[in-house]
């Protein structure tokens, strides 16, 4: 939240600058048709659960609703490359392939039947994504050495840790999801024009449109039979150098 507040202050300052004009760095940078860069950053991925209306597990609980699964998120990291193509003065088309690592822990409620040991009540879902977004960047007018922008587009992610092909499931402590999903993304950031390169911090939301869950082999599994659909949602903070 503090980073969001700081970016808001900078954007406001860029939109309502002081009268004094400063020397502009990299004055011709935005005239390039193509340019490249790299990024690194942090991510905070979670899941959106859609539950079955009634639980279809052991007969003692048929027709009853179980408590929601508690999600514990962990901060992950990102690294990747940038390709930028100028469309006009305000629009750029960007391709930002990257490697994203994250982990989410699913904490099952004590009321879940069939779970007995401490290990049964937690599932660690580690994900290593090859993330391929195609984005449109809309920039405001440049003021001195600042230029706010918004960005949005679509992406696909390949999860190298999906366990999709595993014959084991949660009965063997293996939580399975599909290995490719499609997403939409939207965010904002600020370009800082420094003497030798352009630095851009940004914040972006990523929202999956595909149900990622692979149900366990047991149709009344205590880990998956209560879940109808599972969607990834993430917050990405990137620091780019171009």
C-alpha positions as CSV (number, residue, x, y, z in Angstrom):
1,X,0.0,0.0,0.0
2,X,2.9,2.4,0.7
3,X,4.2,1.8,-2.8
4,X,0.8,2.6,-4.3
5,X,0.6,5.8,-2.2
6,X,4.1,6.8,-3.4
7,X,3.3,6.2,-7.0
8,X,0.1,8.2,-6.6
9,X,2.1,11.2,-5.3
10,X,4.6,11.0,-8.2
11,X,1.8,10.8,-10.7
12,X,0.1,13.8,-9.2
13,X,3.3,15.8,-9.2
14,X,3.9,14.9,-12.9
15,X,0.5,16.0,-13.9
16,X,0.7,19.3,-12.0
17,X,4.4,20.3,-12.3
18,X,6.0,23.4,-11.0
19,X,6.6,26.3,-13.4
20,X,10.4,25.6,-13.5
21,X,11.3,23.5,-16.5
22,X,14.2,21.1,-16.0
23,X,16.8,19.7,-18.4
24,X,15.3,16.7,-20.1
25,X,17.2,13.5,-20.3
26,X,17.0,11.1,-23.2
27,X,15.0,13.5,-25.3
28,X,14.8,11.3,-28.4
29,X,14.2,8.0,-26.5
30,X,10.5,7.8,-27.2
31,X,11.0,8.3,-30.9
32,X,12.6,4.9,-31.4
33,X,10.4,2.4,-33.3
34,X,11.9,-0.5,-31.4
35,X,13.8,-0.7,-28.1
36,X,14.5,-3.4,-25.5
37,X,15.1,-3.8,-21.8
38,X,14.7,-6.1,-18.9
39,X,12.8,-6.2,-15.6
40,X,12.8,-7.8,-12.2
41,X,10.3,-7.6,-9.4
42,X,7.9,-9.2,-6.9
43,X,4.6,-10.9,-7.1
44,X,1.7,-11.8,-4.8
45,X,-0.4,-14.6,-6.3
46,X,-3.5,-16.0,-4.8
47,X,-6.5,-18.1,-5.9
48,X,-10.2,-17.3,-6.4
49,X,-12.3,-20.2,-5.2
50,X,-15.7,-21.1,-6.6
51,X,-17.2,-23.8,-4.3
52,X,-19.8,-26.5,-4.9
53,X,-23.1,-25.4,-3.4
54,X,-23.2,-28.6,-1.3
55,X,-20.5,-31.0,-0.3
56,X,-20.5,-34.3,-2.1
57,X,-18.1,-36.1,0.3
58,X,-18.9,-38.8,2.9
59,X,-22.6,-39.4,3.4
60,X,-22.5,-38.0,7.0
61,X,-22.0,-34.5,5.5
62,X,-24.0,-34.7,2.2
63,X,-26.0,-31.6,1.7
64,X,-24.0,-29.5,4.1
65,X,-21.7,-26.6,3.3
66,X,-18.1,-26.8,4.5
67,X,-16.1,-23.7,5.7
68,X,-14.0,-22.0,3.0
69,X,-10.4,-23.0,2.5
70,X,-8.0,-20.5,4.0
71,X,-5.4,-19.2,1.5
72,X,-1.9,-18.1,2.7
73,X,0.0,-16.2,0.1
74,X,3.8,-15.8,-0.2
75,X,5.8,-13.2,-1.9
76,X,7.4,-14.4,-5.1
77,X,9.8,-12.9,-7.6
78,X,9.9,-12.2,-11.3
79,X,12.6,-11.6,-13.9
80,X,12.4,-11.2,-17.7
81,X,12.9,-9.2,-20.9
82,X,11.1,-6.4,-22.7
83,X,10.4,-5.7,-26.3
84,X,8.7,-2.3,-27.1
85,X,7.3,-1.2,-30.4
86,X,6.2,2.4,-30.9
87,X,2.7,2.9,-32.5
88,X,2.4,6.6,-32.1
89,X,3.2,9.4,-29.6
90,X,1.0,7.9,-26.9
91,X,0.7,4.2,-27.7
92,X,3.3,1.4,-27.5
93,X,2.9,-2.4,-28.0
94,X,5.0,-4.4,-25.5
95,X,6.0,-8.0,-25.2
96,X,7.4,-8.9,-21.7
97,X,8.3,-12.6,-21.5
98,X,9.4,-13.6,-18.0
99,X,9.9,-16.2,-15.4
100,X,7.7,-16.0,-12.3
101,X,8.0,-18.0,-9.1
102,X,5.4,-18.1,-6.4
103,X,3.9,-20.3,-3.6
104,X,0.4,-20.5,-2.2
105,X,-0.6,-22.6,0.8
106,X,-4.1,-24.0,1.1
107,X,-5.2,-24.5,4.7
108,X,-8.2,-26.9,5.0
109,X,-10.7,-26.4,7.8
110,X,-10.9,-28.8,10.7
111,X,-14.5,-29.7,9.8
112,X,-13.2,-31.3,6.6
113,X,-14.0,-35.1,6.9
114,X,-11.3,-37.6,5.9
115,X,-8.4,-35.4,7.1
116,X,-6.5,-36.8,10.1
117,X,-2.9,-35.7,10.3
118,X,-1.4,-32.2,10.4
119,X,0.0,-32.8,6.9
120,X,-3.5,-33.5,5.5
121,X,-4.7,-30.0,6.5
122,X,-2.1,-28.1,4.3
123,X,-1.2,-28.2,0.7
124,X,1.8,-26.2,-0.6
125,X,1.2,-25.2,-4.2
126,X,4.4,-24.1,-5.7
127,X,4.3,-22.5,-9.2
128,X,7.0,-21.6,-11.7
129,X,5.4,-19.7,-14.6
130,X,6.8,-18.9,-18.0
131,X,4.7,-15.8,-18.4
132,X,4.0,-14.3,-21.9
133,X,2.1,-11.0,-21.9
134,X,1.2,-8.9,-24.9
135,X,0.4,-5.4,-23.6
136,X,-0.7,-2.0,-24.9
137,X,0.9,0.9,-23.1
138,X,-0.9,4.3,-23.1
139,X,1.4,7.2,-21.9
140,X,0.4,10.7,-21.0
141,X,2.4,13.8,-22.1
142,X,5.9,13.9,-20.8
143,X,6.6,16.5,-18.1
144,X,10.3,17.2,-17.5
145,X,11.7,13.7,-16.8
146,X,8.5,12.0,-15.8
147,X,5.8,10.3,-17.8
148,X,2.8,8.4,-16.2
149,X,1.2,5.6,-18.1
150,X,-1.4,2.8,-17.9
151,X,-1.0,-0.6,-19.4
152,X,-3.3,-3.5,-20.2
153,X,-3.6,-6.6,-22.3
154,X,-3.7,-10.4,-22.4
155,X,-1.2,-13.1,-21.5
156,X,-0.7,-16.8,-21.3
157,X,1.2,-18.6,-18.5
158,X,2.8,-22.0,-18.6
159,X,3.1,-23.6,-15.2
160,X,6.2,-25.8,-15.1
161,X,5.2,-27.1,-11.6
162,X,1.6,-28.0,-12.4
163,X,1.9,-31.7,-11.8
164,X,-0.7,-32.2,-14.6
165,X,0.8,-35.4,-15.8
166,X,1.3,-36.9,-12.3
167,X,-0.7,-40.1,-11.6
168,X,-0.6,-39.2,-7.9
169,X,-3.0,-36.7,-6.4
170,X,-3.7,-35.2,-3.0
171,X,-3.9,-38.7,-1.4
172,X,-0.1,-38.7,-2.0
173,X,0.3,-35.0,-1.1
174,X,0.3,-33.9,-4.8
175,X,-2.0,-30.9,-5.7
176,X,-2.6,-30.8,-9.4
177,X,-3.5,-27.9,-11.7
178,X,-3.5,-27.4,-15.5
179,X,-0.2,-26.4,-17.1
180,X,-1.5,-23.4,-19.2
181,X,-3.9,-20.6,-18.5
182,X,-4.9,-17.4,-20.2
183,X,-5.1,-14.1,-18.4
184,X,-6.0,-10.4,-18.7
185,X,-3.9,-7.7,-17.1
186,X,-4.2,-4.1,-16.2
187,X,-1.9,-1.7,-14.3
188,X,-0.1,1.6,-14.2
189,X,3.3,3.0,-13.7
190,X,5.7,5.9,-14.3
191,X,8.6,6.4,-16.7
192,X,11.6,8.1,-15.1
193,X,14.1,9.4,-17.7
194,X,17.6,9.2,-16.2
195,X,20.8,10.4,-17.9
196,X,21.7,6.9,-19.4
197,X,18.5,4.8,-19.3
198,X,14.8,4.9,-18.5
199,X,13.6,3.4,-15.2
200,X,9.9,2.4,-14.8
201,X,8.3,1.0,-11.6
202,X,4.8,-0.4,-12.3
203,X,2.0,-2.2,-10.6
204,X,-0.2,-4.7,-12.5
205,X,-3.0,-7.1,-11.7
206,X,-3.2,-10.5,-13.5
207,X,-6.5,-12.4,-13.6
208,X,-6.8,-15.9,-15.0
209,X,-9.9,-16.8,-17.1
210,X,-9.3,-20.6,-17.0
211,X,-10.4,-23.1,-14.3
212,X,-7.0,-24.5,-13.2
213,X,-8.1,-27.3,-10.8
214,X,-7.6,-30.9,-11.7
215,X,-9.9,-33.0,-9.5
216,X,-8.5,-35.9,-7.5
217,X,-9.1,-39.4,-8.7
218,X,-11.4,-40.0,-5.8
219,X,-14.7,-38.2,-6.6
220,X,-15.3,-37.6,-2.9
221,X,-11.8,-36.4,-2.2
222,X,-11.7,-34.1,0.9
223,X,-9.2,-31.8,-0.9
224,X,-11.0,-31.1,-4.2
225,X,-14.6,-32.3,-4.3
226,X,-15.7,-29.2,-2.5
227,X,-14.1,-26.9,-5.1
228,X,-15.9,-26.3,-8.4
229,X,-13.4,-23.9,-10.0
230,X,-10.1,-22.4,-9.2
231,X,-8.6,-19.2,-10.8
232,X,-5.2,-17.5,-10.2
233,X,-5.2,-13.8,-9.3
234,X,-2.0,-11.9,-8.8
235,X,-0.4,-8.5,-8.1
236,X,2.8,-7.9,-9.9
237,X,5.4,-5.1,-9.1
238,X,8.0,-4.7,-11.7
239,X,11.1,-2.5,-12.0
240,X,12.1,-2.1,-15.7
241,X,15.3,-0.8,-17.2
242,X,15.1,0.3,-20.9
